[in-house]
């Protein structure tokens, strides 16, 4: 699979799926995955949990979380592509 194919398939993942990929990288991924990427994936997973939790948030909080999810999505996909290329 070419990097472009991987990137395209990663963009099709829903936010909860991307969060789960971060958890997998942080907790289960093979030790061949760089330790700094594993640590960052753990931080991203925690941020995803906050971003996906939306019980009764006001408009400004929903807007903040939407922006947070967009940034998390981009960085998560960057990490997934990097791991896929080295993999």
NORFEN-V774631 format. One line per field, one symbol per residue. ss: DSSP state (H for helix, E for strand, - for the rest). phi: phi as a letter, one per 30 degrees, with the letter a starting at -180 (. if undefined). burial: 1 if it has 16 or more other C-alpha atoms within 10 Angstrom, else 0. A space follows every 50 residues. Layout:
# NORFEN-V774631
ss: ???
phi: ???
burial: ???
This chain:
# NORFEN-V774631
ss: --HHHHHHHHH---HHHHHHHHHHHHH-------HHHHHHHHHHHHHHHH HH------HHHHHHHHHHHHHHHHHHHHHHHHHHHH-
phi: .dedddddddddddedddedddddddcbeedddedddddddddddddded dddbdhddedddddddddddddeddddeddddddddd
burial: 00000010010000100110111111000000000011011101101100 1100000000010010011001100110111000000
